[in-house]
Amino acid sequence: MAVMEATKETFHDLVGSGLVLVDVWADSCRPCMALAPHMASIASAHPELTVVKLDASKARRLCMSLRVQGLPTILLYSGGQEVARITNPSLDADRVDAWLASALETLPTKEV
């Protein structure tokens, strides 16, 4: 599945059902830009996930309401509820993969 772009208007609809991985990013964030191709590979490798990118610079109020305090931030939603999050300025593909595997393991089996 392709990576979808979220806006402040579409965000809640996109995360409202199923398993959704949200990449909160900005052009000014080098680690965010370095992770962008990996988000596409996650979308391909995990068909059970909807992968969504949210540009923090275009959705500041939404990011504040989500309590995003640094970039990159990756959120995992299940059925419209946030179930896991990782934020780290030195986040790389290996850390994202390890975090995602751990987060998916903790979900009830019917959701994965």
BALOBA-1460 file (C-alpha; in Angstrom, 3 decimals):
// residues 112
<rec num="1" residu="m" x="0.000" y="0.000" z="0.000"/>
<rec num="2" residu="a" x="1.221" y="3.515" z="-0.733"/>
<rec num="3" residu="v" x="2.017" y="6.058" z="1.945"/>
<rec num="4" residu="m" x="-0.868" y="8.503" z="2.384"/>
<rec num="5" residu="e" x="-0.522" y="12.206" z="3.127"/>
<rec num="6" residu="a" x="-2.575" y="13.471" z="6.065"/>
<rec num="7" residu="t" x="-3.707" y="17.020" z="6.632"/>
<rec num="8" residu="k" x="-5.218" y="18.578" z="9.713"/>
<rec num="9" residu="e" x="-8.611" y="18.076" z="8.039"/>
<rec num="10" residu="t" x="-8.140" y="14.404" z="7.094"/>
<rec num="11" residu="f" x="-6.027" y="13.139" z="9.994"/>
<rec num="12" residu="h" x="-8.810" y="11.845" z="12.264"/>
<rec num="13" residu="d" x="-10.569" y="10.068" z="9.391"/>
<rec num="14" residu="l" x="-7.309" y="8.367" z="8.353"/>
<rec num="15" residu="v" x="-6.496" y="7.079" z="11.845"/>
<rec num="16" residu="g" x="-10.102" y="6.262" z="12.732"/>
<rec num="17" residu="s" x="-10.060" y="2.556" z="11.949"/>
<rec num="18" residu="g" x="-7.634" y="-0.300" z="11.533"/>
<rec num="19" residu="l" x="-3.907" y="-0.187" z="12.200"/>
<rec num="20" residu="v" x="-2.343" y="3.113" z="11.187"/>
<rec num="21" residu="l" x="1.313" y="4.127" z="11.415"/>
<rec num="22" residu="v" x="1.722" y="7.917" z="11.449"/>
<rec num="23" residu="d" x="5.038" y="9.527" z="10.542"/>
<rec num="24" residu="v" x="5.111" y="13.093" z="11.885"/>
<rec num="25" residu="w" x="7.819" y="14.896" z="9.949"/>
<rec num="26" residu="a" x="9.046" y="18.237" z="8.590"/>
<rec num="27" residu="d" x="11.288" y="19.343" z="5.724"/>
<rec num="28" residu="s" x="13.650" y="20.937" z="8.240"/>
<rec num="29" residu="c" x="14.175" y="17.634" z="10.107"/>
<rec num="30" residu="r" x="17.113" y="15.704" z="8.638"/>
<rec num="31" residu="p" x="16.304" y="12.400" z="10.388"/>
<rec num="32" residu="c" x="12.710" y="12.737" z="9.132"/>
<rec num="33" residu="m" x="13.891" y="13.138" z="5.562"/>
<rec num="34" residu="a" x="16.297" y="10.209" z="5.927"/>
<rec num="35" residu="l" x="13.435" y="7.981" z="7.188"/>
<rec num="36" residu="a" x="11.029" y="8.901" z="4.367"/>
<rec num="37" residu="p" x="12.069" y="6.063" z="2.005"/>
<rec num="38" residu="h" x="11.895" y="3.591" z="4.886"/>
<rec num="39" residu="m" x="8.281" y="4.566" z="5.597"/>
<rec num="40" residu="a" x="7.437" y="3.508" z="2.035"/>
<rec num="41" residu="s" x="9.175" y="0.161" z="2.570"/>
<rec num="42" residu="i" x="7.225" y="-0.355" z="5.811"/>
<rec num="43" residu="a" x="4.006" y="0.253" z="3.867"/>
<rec num="44" residu="s" x="5.045" y="-2.460" z="1.388"/>
<rec num="45" residu="a" x="6.226" y="-4.928" z="4.033"/>
<rec num="46" residu="h" x="3.189" y="-4.551" z="6.323"/>
<rec num="47" residu="p" x="-0.037" y="-4.726" z="4.313"/>
<rec num="48" residu="e" x="-1.991" y="-4.768" z="7.596"/>
<rec num="49" residu="l" x="-0.846" y="-1.180" z="8.243"/>
<rec num="50" residu="t" x="-1.985" y="2.060" z="6.700"/>
<rec num="51" residu="v" x="1.058" y="4.342" z="6.647"/>
<rec num="52" residu="v" x="0.317" y="8.045" z="6.905"/>
<rec num="53" residu="k" x="2.665" y="11.036" z="6.774"/>
<rec num="54" residu="l" x="1.759" y="14.220" z="8.648"/>
<rec num="55" residu="d" x="3.752" y="17.366" z="7.857"/>
<rec num="56" residu="a" x="4.179" y="19.032" z="11.252"/>
<rec num="57" residu="s" x="4.864" y="22.428" z="9.684"/>
<rec num="58" residu="k" x="1.406" y="22.417" z="8.068"/>
<rec num="59" residu="a" x="-0.496" y="21.006" z="11.061"/>
<rec num="60" residu="r" x="0.980" y="22.754" z="14.106"/>
<rec num="61" residu="r" x="-2.208" y="22.842" z="16.182"/>
<rec num="62" residu="l" x="-2.909" y="19.201" z="15.471"/>
<rec num="63" residu="c" x="0.641" y="18.303" z="16.516"/>
<rec num="64" residu="m" x="0.162" y="20.265" z="19.728"/>
<rec num="65" residu="s" x="-3.070" y="18.408" z="20.461"/>
<rec num="66" residu="l" x="-1.257" y="15.114" z="19.807"/>
<rec num="67" residu="r" x="1.492" y="16.250" z="22.216"/>
<rec num="68" residu="v" x="4.209" y="15.873" z="19.599"/>
<rec num="69" residu="q" x="7.210" y="17.518" z="21.230"/>
<rec num="70" residu="g" x="9.996" y="16.540" z="18.870"/>
<rec num="71" residu="l" x="10.732" y="15.139" z="15.447"/>
<rec num="72" residu="p" x="10.754" y="12.586" z="14.110"/>
<rec num="73" residu="t" x="7.753" y="11.148" z="15.936"/>
<rec num="74" residu="i" x="6.051" y="7.960" z="14.834"/>
<rec num="75" residu="l" x="2.654" y="7.024" z="16.224"/>
<rec num="76" residu="l" x="0.783" y="3.737" z="16.007"/>
<rec num="77" residu="y" x="-3.013" y="3.854" z="16.069"/>
<rec num="78" residu="s" x="-5.411" y="0.974" z="16.446"/>
<rec num="79" residu="g" x="-9.118" y="1.602" z="15.981"/>
<rec num="80" residu="g" x="-8.651" y="5.348" z="16.291"/>
<rec num="81" residu="q" x="-6.657" y="5.206" z="19.539"/>
<rec num="82" residu="e" x="-2.936" y="5.821" z="19.897"/>
<rec num="83" residu="v" x="-1.334" y="2.614" z="21.211"/>
<rec num="84" residu="a" x="2.396" y="3.351" z="20.816"/>
<rec num="85" residu="r" x="4.778" y="6.188" z="20.053"/>
<rec num="86" residu="i" x="8.467" y="6.764" z="19.480"/>
<rec num="87" residu="t" x="10.256" y="10.103" z="19.366"/>
<rec num="88" residu="n" x="13.993" y="10.387" z="19.007"/>
<rec num="89" residu="p" x="16.129" y="12.914" z="17.113"/>
<rec num="90" residu="s" x="18.563" y="10.123" z="16.181"/>
<rec num="91" residu="l" x="15.866" y="7.701" z="15.026"/>
<rec num="92" residu="d" x="16.953" y="5.431" z="12.202"/>
<rec num="93" residu="a" x="15.375" y="2.617" z="10.178"/>
<rec num="94" residu="d" x="16.645" y="-0.162" z="12.467"/>
<rec num="95" residu="r" x="15.203" y="1.514" z="15.565"/>
<rec num="96" residu="v" x="11.890" y="2.092" z="13.818"/>
<rec num="97" residu="d" x="11.716" y="-1.574" z="12.779"/>
<rec num="98" residu="a" x="12.529" y="-2.809" z="16.306"/>
<rec num="99" residu="w" x="9.995" y="-0.444" z="17.877"/>
<rec num="100" residu="l" x="7.295" y="-1.379" z="15.366"/>
<rec num="101" residu="a" x="7.851" y="-5.122" z="15.842"/>
<rec num="102" residu="s" x="7.590" y="-4.697" z="19.606"/>
<rec num="103" residu="a" x="4.495" y="-2.475" z="19.356"/>
<rec num="104" residu="l" x="2.717" y="-4.901" z="17.015"/>
<rec num="105" residu="e" x="3.508" y="-7.823" z="19.354"/>
<rec num="106" residu="t" x="1.677" y="-6.125" z="22.215"/>
<rec num="107" residu="l" x="-1.562" y="-5.712" z="20.257"/>
<rec num="108" residu="p" x="-4.318" y="-8.306" z="20.532"/>
<rec num="109" residu="t" x="-3.896" y="-10.837" z="17.704"/>
<rec num="110" residu="k" x="-7.182" y="-9.896" z="15.994"/>
<rec num="111" residu="e" x="-5.804" y="-6.395" z="15.308"/>
<rec num="112" residu="v" x="-2.547" y="-7.491" z="13.668"/>
